[in-house]
Amino acid sequence: MPRPHTTMRKIRDVLRLRLSDQLSLRQVSLSLAIPHTTVADYVRRARDAGITSWPLPEELSDDDALEA
């Protein structure tokens, strides 16, 4: 079954909590009420895209750029 679409706002929140606040994957999961495996997937995809710090670079302020 496909997972429900997550808003870009929630993905930004995952990255903020993980990269800036340095919460564990499970703490981020509990905070945002999403599965910890989903949090891990978003963090892995961000790392693979070269996103390793918060705040996000200016060129990623647009939702389309972050989604890509």
MOPAC internal coordinates of N, CA, C and O (Angstrom, degrees):
PM7 1SCF
backbone

  N    0.0000 0     0.00 0     0.00 0    0    0    0
  C    1.4492 1     0.00 0     0.00 0    1    0    0
  C    1.5360 1   107.67 1     0.00 0    2    1    0
  O    1.2310 1   119.67 1   -47.31 1    3    2    1
  N    1.3289 1   118.24 1   132.69 1    3    2    1
  C    1.4653 1   120.12 1   179.90 1    5    3    2
  C    1.5238 1   110.90 1   -69.95 1    6    5    3
  O    1.2310 1   121.35 1   -32.08 1    7    6    5
  N    1.3264 1   115.03 1   147.92 1    7    6    5
  C    1.4645 1   118.69 1   179.99 1    9    7    6
  C    1.5280 1   108.96 1   -78.89 1   10    9    7
  O    1.2310 1   120.23 1   -30.12 1   11   10    9
  N    1.3191 1   117.16 1   149.88 1   11   10    9
  C    1.4656 1   120.26 1   179.26 1   13   11   10
  C    1.5240 1   110.77 1   -63.08 1   14   13   11
  O    1.2310 1   121.13 1   -29.45 1   15   14   13
  N    1.3200 1   115.44 1   150.55 1   15   14   13
  C    1.4537 1   121.18 1   179.38 1   17   15   14
  C    1.5301 1   109.86 1   -66.26 1   18   17   15
  O    1.2310 1   120.65 1   -48.96 1   19   18   17
  N    1.3101 1   116.37 1   131.04 1   19   18   17
  C    1.4533 1   121.90 1   177.42 1   21   19   18
  C    1.5155 1   108.60 1  -100.89 1   22   21   19
  O    1.2310 1   120.72 1   -43.39 1   23   22   21
  N    1.3103 1   116.23 1   136.61 1   23   22   21
  C    1.4548 1   119.82 1  -179.36 1   25   23   22
  C    1.5242 1   110.68 1   -69.42 1   26   25   23
  O    1.2310 1   120.70 1   -25.77 1   27   26   25
  N    1.3135 1   116.27 1   154.23 1   27   26   25
  C    1.4552 1   120.82 1   177.74 1   29   27   26
  C    1.5251 1   109.85 1   -62.84 1   30   29   27
  O    1.2310 1   120.10 1   150.56 1   31   30   29
  N    1.3002 1   117.42 1   -29.44 1   31   30   29
  C    1.4687 1   121.15 1   177.23 1   33   31   30
  C    1.5248 1   110.39 1   -60.74 1   34   33   31
  O    1.2310 1   120.47 1   136.66 1   35   34   33
  N    1.3306 1   116.71 1   -43.34 1   35   34   33
  C    1.4578 1   120.16 1  -179.35 1   37   35   34
  C    1.5311 1   110.59 1   -68.09 1   38   37   35
  O    1.2310 1   119.92 1   142.87 1   39   38   37
  N    1.3287 1   117.77 1   -37.13 1   39   38   37
  C    1.4586 1   120.81 1   177.25 1   41   39   38
  C    1.5200 1   110.02 1   -64.65 1   42   41   39
  O    1.2310 1   120.28 1   138.53 1   43   42   41
  N    1.3217 1   117.07 1   -41.47 1   43   42   41
  C    1.4672 1   120.62 1   175.29 1   45   43   42
  C    1.5226 1   110.64 1   -60.00 1   46   45   43
  O    1.2310 1   120.52 1   138.75 1   47   46   45
  N    1.3355 1   116.61 1   -41.25 1   47   46   45
  C    1.4643 1   120.58 1   178.88 1   49   47   46
  C    1.5283 1   111.12 1   -63.77 1   50   49   47
  O    1.2310 1   120.22 1   139.73 1   51   50   49
  N    1.3357 1   117.18 1   -40.27 1   51   50   49
  C    1.4658 1   120.67 1   176.61 1   53   51   50
  C    1.5154 1   109.52 1   -58.45 1   54   53   51
  O    1.2310 1   120.49 1   130.39 1   55   54   53
  N    1.3319 1   116.66 1   -49.61 1   55   54   53
  C    1.4662 1   120.20 1  -177.76 1   57   55   54
  C    1.5240 1   111.72 1   -64.76 1   58   57   55
  O    1.2310 1   120.24 1   140.15 1   59   58   57
  N    1.3228 1   117.14 1   -39.85 1   59   58   57
  C    1.4688 1   120.25 1   179.04 1   61   59   58
  C    1.5275 1   111.18 1   -63.25 1   62   61   59
  O    1.2310 1   120.64 1   131.27 1   63   62   61
  N    1.3231 1   116.38 1   -48.73 1   63   62   61
  C    1.4640 1   120.14 1  -178.24 1   65   63   62
  C    1.5277 1   111.76 1   -64.65 1   66   65   63
  O    1.2310 1   120.45 1   142.49 1   67   66   65
  N    1.3177 1   116.75 1   -37.51 1   67   66   65
  C    1.4658 1   120.34 1  -177.46 1   69   67   66
  C    1.5279 1   111.26 1   -78.88 1   70   69   67
  O    1.2310 1   119.91 1   134.07 1   71   70   69
  N    1.3291 1   117.77 1   -45.93 1   71   70   69
  C    1.4595 1   120.86 1  -173.21 1   73   71   70
  C    1.5286 1   113.15 1   -85.07 1   74   73   71
  O    1.2310 1   119.90 1   141.00 1   75   74   73
  N    1.3085 1   117.79 1   -39.00 1   75   74   73
  C    1.4603 1   120.64 1  -176.97 1   77   75   74
  C    1.5269 1   111.54 1   -90.47 1   78   77   75
  O    1.2310 1   120.73 1   129.34 1   79   78   77
  N    1.3121 1   116.21 1   -50.66 1   79   78   77
  C    1.4676 1   120.44 1  -176.93 1   81   79   78
  C    1.5238 1   112.32 1   -85.21 1   82   81   79
  O    1.2310 1   120.44 1   169.80 1   83   82   81
  N    1.3162 1   116.77 1   -10.20 1   83   82   81
  C    1.4662 1   124.22 1   177.05 1   85   83   82
  C    1.5249 1   113.22 1    54.92 1   86   85   83
  O    1.2310 1   121.07 1  -138.42 1   87   86   85
  N    1.3312 1   115.55 1    41.58 1   87   86   85
  C    1.4553 1   120.30 1   175.28 1   89   87   86
  C    1.5205 1   109.40 1   -79.03 1   90   89   87
  O    1.2310 1   120.51 1   -24.86 1   91   90   89
  N    1.3201 1   116.63 1   155.14 1   91   90   89
  C    1.4614 1   120.62 1   176.07 1   93   91   90
  C    1.5331 1   109.08 1   -70.65 1   94   93   91
  O    1.2310 1   121.12 1   -14.58 1   95   94   93
  N    1.3235 1   115.47 1   165.42 1   95   94   93
  C    1.4676 1   119.57 1   178.31 1   97   95   94
  C    1.5249 1   110.78 1   -58.77 1   98   97   95
  O    1.2310 1   120.59 1   138.94 1   99   98   97
  N    1.3180 1   116.47 1   -41.06 1   99   98   97
  C    1.4686 1   119.68 1  -179.87 1  101   99   98
  C    1.5314 1   112.28 1   -69.09 1  102  101   99
  O    1.2310 1   120.21 1   143.79 1  103  102  101
  N    1.3232 1   117.21 1   -36.21 1  103  102  101
  C    1.4644 1   119.85 1   177.31 1  105  103  102
  C    1.5264 1   110.54 1   -65.67 1  106  105  103
  O    1.2310 1   120.43 1   138.53 1  107  106  105
  N    1.3259 1   116.78 1   -41.47 1  107  106  105
  C    1.4734 1   120.61 1   176.85 1  109  107  106
  C    1.5268 1   108.76 1   -63.09 1  110  109  107
  O    1.2310 1   120.58 1   135.89 1  111  110  109
  N    1.3200 1   116.49 1   -44.11 1  111  110  109
  C    1.4573 1   121.75 1   179.43 1  113  111  110
  C    1.5237 1   111.84 1   -56.75 1  114  113  111
  O    1.2310 1   120.95 1   131.09 1  115  114  113
  N    1.3180 1   115.79 1   -48.91 1  115  114  113
  C    1.4700 1   120.03 1   179.83 1  117  115  114
  C    1.5227 1   111.47 1   -65.63 1  118  117  115
  O    1.2310 1   120.16 1   141.09 1  119  118  117
  N    1.3098 1   117.30 1   -38.91 1  119  118  117
  C    1.4532 1   121.66 1  -178.67 1  121  119  118
  C    1.5305 1   112.38 1   -63.90 1  122  121  119
  O    1.2310 1   120.85 1   142.39 1  123  122  121
  N    1.3378 1   115.98 1   -37.61 1  123  122  121
  C    1.4668 1   120.11 1  -175.04 1  125  123  122
  C    1.5237 1   113.54 1  -104.58 1  126  125  123
  O    1.2310 1   120.39 1   179.78 1  127  126  125
  N    1.3380 1   116.86 1    -0.22 1  127  126  125
  C    1.4677 1   122.51 1   178.52 1  129  127  126
  C    1.5260 1   111.86 1    58.08 1  130  129  127
  O    1.2310 1   121.06 1  -133.47 1  131  130  129
  N    1.3397 1   115.58 1    46.53 1  131  130  129
  C    1.4563 1   121.32 1   173.46 1  133  131  130
  C    1.5289 1   107.60 1  -131.16 1  134  133  131
  O    1.2310 1   119.76 1   -24.34 1  135  134  133
  N    1.3267 1   118.06 1   155.66 1  135  134  133
  C    1.4668 1   120.11 1  -177.87 1  137  135  134
  C    1.5286 1   112.67 1   -60.50 1  138  137  135
  O    1.2310 1   120.47 1   -35.28 1  139  138  137
  N    1.3397 1   116.72 1   144.72 1  139  138  137
  C    1.4638 1   119.70 1  -178.95 1  141  139  138
  C    1.5257 1   111.19 1   -66.15 1  142  141  139
  O    1.2310 1   120.15 1   153.95 1  143  142  141
  N    1.3355 1   117.32 1   -26.05 1  143  142  141
  C    1.4609 1   119.63 1   176.98 1  145  143  142
  C    1.5298 1   110.72 1   -68.28 1  146  145  143
  O    1.2310 1   120.35 1   146.50 1  147  146  145
  N    1.3120 1   116.94 1   -33.50 1  147  146  145
  C    1.4667 1   121.17 1   176.61 1  149  147  146
  C    1.5266 1   109.87 1   -68.78 1  150  149  147
  O    1.2310 1   120.58 1   137.72 1  151  150  149
  N    1.3252 1   116.49 1   -42.28 1  151  150  149
  C    1.4622 1   120.71 1   176.91 1  153  151  150
  C    1.5249 1   109.52 1   -59.18 1  154  153  151
  O    1.2310 1   120.52 1   133.18 1  155  154  153
  N    1.3281 1   116.60 1   -46.82 1  155  154  153
  C    1.4654 1   120.95 1   179.78 1  157  155  154
  C    1.5252 1   110.88 1   -60.37 1  158  157  155
  O    1.2310 1   120.09 1   140.25 1  159  158  157
  N    1.3119 1   117.43 1   -39.75 1  159  158  157
  C    1.4667 1   121.36 1   178.95 1  161  159  158
  C    1.5283 1   110.92 1   -63.80 1  162  161  159
  O    1.2310 1   120.01 1   134.64 1  163  162  161
  N    1.3320 1   117.59 1   -45.36 1  163  162  161
  C    1.4701 1   120.85 1   179.45 1  165  163  162
  C    1.5265 1   111.15 1   -63.13 1  166  165  163
  O    1.2310 1   120.55 1   138.07 1  167  166  165
  N    1.3262 1   116.54 1   -41.93 1  167  166  165
  C    1.4633 1   120.31 1  -179.62 1  169  167  166
  C    1.5297 1   109.96 1   -66.57 1  170  169  167
  O    1.2310 1   120.15 1   139.38 1  171  170  169
  N    1.3238 1   117.32 1   -40.62 1  171  170  169
  C    1.4699 1   121.02 1   178.25 1  173  171  170
  C    1.5185 1   110.79 1   -63.64 1  174  173  171
  O    1.2310 1   120.31 1   135.68 1  175  174  173
  N    1.3187 1   117.01 1   -44.32 1  175  174  173
  C    1.4708 1   120.79 1   179.84 1  177  175  174
  C    1.5300 1   110.96 1   -64.16 1  178  177  175
  O    1.2310 1   120.48 1   140.67 1  179  178  177
  N    1.3121 1   116.68 1   -39.33 1  179  178  177
  C    1.4636 1   120.20 1   177.79 1  181  179  178
  C    1.5250 1   110.35 1   -64.48 1  182  181  179
  O    1.2310 1   120.50 1   135.16 1  183  182  181
  N    1.3226 1   116.66 1   -44.84 1  183  182  181
  C    1.4710 1   121.09 1   178.40 1  185  183  182
  C    1.5258 1   110.78 1   -60.79 1  186  185  183
  O    1.2310 1   120.39 1   136.27 1  187  186  185
  N    1.3371 1   116.85 1   -43.73 1  187  186  185
  C    1.4575 1   121.24 1   178.38 1  189  187  186
  C    1.5294 1   111.91 1   -62.58 1  190  189  187
  O    1.2310 1   120.81 1   151.16 1  191  190  189
  N    1.3298 1   116.05 1   -28.84 1  191  190  189
  C    1.4681 1   120.83 1   178.91 1  193  191  190
  C    1.5231 1   112.07 1   -86.94 1  194  193  191
  O    1.2310 1   120.46 1  -179.42 1  195  194  193
  N    1.3383 1   116.74 1     0.58 1  195  194  193
  C    1.4590 1   120.39 1   178.03 1  197  195  194
  C    1.5165 1   114.93 1    89.04 1  198  197  195
  O    1.2310 1   120.06 1  -168.42 1  199  198  197
  N    1.3215 1   117.48 1    11.58 1  199  198  197
  C    1.4592 1   121.52 1   178.34 1  201  199  198
  C    1.5227 1   107.64 1   -91.20 1  202  201  199
  O    1.2310 1   120.83 1   -70.31 1  203  202  201
  N    1.3295 1   116.02 1   109.69 1  203  202  201
  C    1.4699 1   119.81 1  -175.49 1  205  203  202
  C    1.5186 1   113.43 1  -129.37 1  206  205  203
  O    1.2310 1   120.07 1  -177.35 1  207  206  205
  N    1.3203 1   117.46 1     2.65 1  207  206  205
  C    1.4664 1   118.68 1  -179.16 1  209  207  206
  C    1.5214 1   110.41 1  -146.04 1  210  209  207
  O    1.2310 1   121.65 1   -18.31 1  211  210  209
  N    1.3041 1   114.45 1   161.69 1  211  210  209
  C    1.4701 1   122.97 1   176.92 1  213  211  210
  C    1.5007 1   107.62 1  -120.92 1  214  213  211
  O    1.2310 1   118.05 1   -40.97 1  215  214  213
  N    1.3090 1   121.31 1   139.03 1  215  214  213
  C    1.4644 1   127.67 1     5.81 1  217  215  214
  C    1.5240 1   111.58 1   -74.90 1  218  217  215
  O    1.2310 1   121.80 1   -17.57 1  219  218  217
  N    1.3190 1   114.15 1   162.43 1  219  218  217
  C    1.4549 1   119.72 1  -179.88 1  221  219  218
  C    1.5277 1   109.62 1   -67.24 1  222  221  219
  O    1.2310 1   120.44 1   -29.05 1  223  222  221
  N    1.3174 1   116.77 1   150.95 1  223  222  221
  C    1.4591 1   119.49 1   176.40 1  225  223  222
  C    1.5276 1   111.13 1   -58.92 1  226  225  223
  O    1.2310 1   120.55 1   -28.98 1  227  226  225
  N    1.3229 1   116.56 1   151.02 1  227  226  225
  C    1.4662 1   121.86 1  -177.95 1  229  227  226
  C    1.5238 1   112.97 1   -53.11 1  230  229  227
  O    1.2310 1   120.06 1   141.65 1  231  230  229
  N    1.3364 1   117.48 1   -38.35 1  231  230  229
  C    1.4627 1   119.44 1  -177.03 1  233  231  230
  C    1.5246 1   112.50 1   -68.31 1  234  233  231
  O    1.2310 1   119.78 1   168.88 1  235  234  233
  N    1.3239 1   118.03 1   -11.12 1  235  234  233
  C    1.4623 1   121.41 1   177.52 1  237  235  234
  C    1.5168 1   112.76 1  -101.05 1  238  237  235
  O    1.2310 1   119.88 1  -167.46 1  239  238  237
  N    1.3160 1   117.83 1    12.54 1  239  238  237
  C    1.4577 1   119.76 1   179.49 1  241  239  238
  C    1.5211 1   111.74 1   -71.88 1  242  241  239
  O    1.2310 1   120.49 1   157.29 1  243  242  241
  N    1.3258 1   116.67 1   -22.71 1  243  242  241
  C    1.4564 1   121.55 1   177.55 1  245  243  242
  C    1.5222 1   109.19 1   -81.36 1  246  245  243
  O    1.2310 1   120.09 1   -47.23 1  247  246  245
  N    1.3377 1   117.44 1   132.77 1  247  246  245
  C    1.4578 1   120.72 1  -178.14 1  249  247  246
  C    1.5213 1   112.65 1   -58.00 1  250  249  247
  O    1.2310 1   119.94 1   143.73 1  251  250  249
  N    1.3240 1   117.73 1   -36.27 1  251  250  249
  C    1.4604 1   120.21 1  -179.90 1  253  251  250
  C    1.5271 1   111.26 1   -64.01 1  254  253  251
  O    1.2310 1   120.11 1   139.94 1  255  254  253
  N    1.3233 1   117.40 1   -40.06 1  255  254  253
  C    1.4699 1   120.60 1   179.82 1  257  255  254
  C    1.5280 1   110.51 1   -67.43 1  258  257  255
  O    1.2310 1   119.84 1   138.44 1  259  258  257
  N    1.3165 1   117.91 1   -41.56 1  259  258  257
  C    1.4661 1   121.21 1   179.02 1  261  259  258
  C    1.5266 1   110.28 1   -67.11 1  262  261  259
  O    1.2310 1   120.42 1   138.13 1  263  262  261
  N    1.3269 1   116.79 1   -41.87 1  263  262  261
  C    1.4487 1   120.10 1  -179.96 1  265  263  262
  C    1.5245 1   111.56 1   -63.25 1  266  265  263
  O    1.2310 1   120.47 1   141.80 1  267  266  265
  N    1.3253 1   116.71 1   -38.20 1  267  266  265
  C    1.4775 1   120.59 1   178.75 1  269  267  266
  C    1.4977 1   109.55 1   -65.13 1  270  269  267
  O    1.2310 1   120.10 1   180.00 1  271  270  269

